[in-house]
């Protein structure tokens, strides 16, 4: 359970970096060769410069994220967190909006910290309904890796 908490807190750190509205703070959380498949852009981002370019534009919307469901797994020096999240966007010159999306963060351990090596985010293709509160903890197929899922009511 400690690993799950540690990996989920990486999202909290990423979300906190978004709140600074400083793209450099966000980019610091990505490995230099990370891949970003962003929510509101059709362009794949392959490195820090391209990832920063995305966040320069995305942060203008003053995004605030909330995880609705997470699924954490670990594979040696890699860990993933996949699920559903909701972003509230509050652009200075416009009405607030909400984006519900699915996500996957893949992290790699670099000796002293986890960094994002893959990040995929895409809008949900279907209307959503509120989920039930539940928690599940178990092994993946073959019993090798820990899998933890949390569902909460969406905002």
Secondary structure, 3 states (H helix, E strand, C coil): CHHHHHHHHHHHHHHHHHHCCCHHHHHCCEEEEEEEECCCCCCEECCHHHHHHHHHHHHHHCCEEEEEEEEEEEECCEEEEEEEEEEEECCCCCCCEEEEEEEEEEEEECCCCEEEEEEEEEECCCCCCCCCCEEEEEECCCCCCEEEEEECCCC
